[in-house]
Amino acid sequence: MSTLELLVAQRLGNLVAADRPALALVLPGGRRIGPADAPVTLRLASLAPLAHVAAGQVGRLAEDYVEGRIDIEGAMRPVIDVAARLVREDPTRAGEPLGPLAWWHELMQRGRSMKRHRAEADARQVQFHYDVSDEFYALWLDPMRVYSCAYFRRPDLSLVQAQEAKLEHICRKLMLRAGERFLDIGAGWGGLLLWAAEHHGVRGTGITLSKNQHAHVNRLIDERGLSDRVQMRLLDYRDLPEDEPFDKIASVGMFEHVGRANLPRYFDKIRRLLKPGGLLLNHGITAGGTRNTQLGAGIGDFIERYVFPGGELLHVSHVLQVMAEMGLEGLDTENLRPHYARTLWGWSDGLEARLDRAREITGDKVVRAYRLYLAGSAMSFERGWLSLHQTLAARPSGQVDDGSLRGAQSAYPFNREYIYR
């Protein structure tokens, strides 16, 4: 064995435990490293991926798989368990600025963020991900194609039921009322927009940068006879007119695309789009670490290249700070991290059950990327490397019913009873 092969063999030996999965490698030519009964086997087309195994660079191994340099044998759960155990350092500390040059690191990071989140770049990045194929997403999402964290209000809920529970949970938090003007920023395939209109009687506007989603939701609006009070627009949030403010605004699974540099502009725009006293529900993925903008061990680089270009992680504390600085009062923040792990495993299982059809629709390369993305993300939420927060906020009105000015007033009752009643 070469020195690298010996190092890899040692690493594989450290993975073996009586009650946990282990990994084996099959090298070009057929020589095997690792136990014969390992539930996960990597078949290498070249020796190059050995270095990624030795270094614990699971993101690079994922890239090797997508590009056909390795094949993976084994079910997704043991595969991802092994991947997590290969990681050598805490991936939430990737790129963490340290020492006297931390300010320079922060400045460079901000410059990169501003460049990658110009309006035209955001449109390209959103379309890269969401316009892969509507039929592909329909294979593994629920019938409404709700592509965000579900809410398992009871442990026995199916994924379909949990997505409906999530939509209702958001509508209840926002206290939606019939006739109110409701904005859904990044409305996806229209699940929340249509739910709010049909179950709560709002006059809804949704926006997206995805051409596929825009067309799909407008078809649904026509089919359901909602065109008199619901519209879906192909529009950047920065371009929304402010002449007729909204009573309530939701942003679900969208602000991950905004970027650290644009976050103040994003929340300032929302504040100006809200009526005084109006409510915002911001739902999105947040960082498990306090300073990292992506995950280490090559995971963030893999997601950037193959799945979500332009995505940036932000810790919830930073989100709340910027929200407050832009004049929005944080009212309630709920961590749904375990719910997203379960949601993603549901999506992963759905895709695994339809791999042949998925390959027919998109090709093998896309399927390989999404297999690892969905299962790997589930593991990242389970381990706390990623989190998911719903934050309810208000634009203070500055007055109460008698017209007197008494500071930060809003429709929020400052308790949670109304949500769960």
Secondary structure, DSSP 4 states (H G I P E B T S, - for coil): --HHHHHHHHHHHHH-BTTB--EEEE-TTS-EES-TT-SEEEEESSSTHHHHHHHT-HHHHHHHHHTTSEEEES-HHHHHHHHHHH--S-GGGTT---GGGHHHHHHHHHHHHHHHTSHHHHHHHHHHHHTS-HHHHHHHS-TT---S----SSTT--HHHHHHHHHHHHHHHTT--TT-EEEEET-TTSHHHHHHHHHH--EEEEEES-HHHHHHHHHHHHHTT-TTTEEEEE--GGG---SS-EEEEEEES-GGGT-TTTHHHHHHHHHHHEEEEEEEEEEEEEESSSS-SS-TTTHHHHHHHHT-TT-----HHHHHHHHHHTT-EEEEEEE-HHHHHHHHHHHHHHHHTTHHHHHHHH-HHHHHHHHHHHHHHHHHHHTTSEEEEEEEEE---B--TTS---BS--S--SSSHHHH-
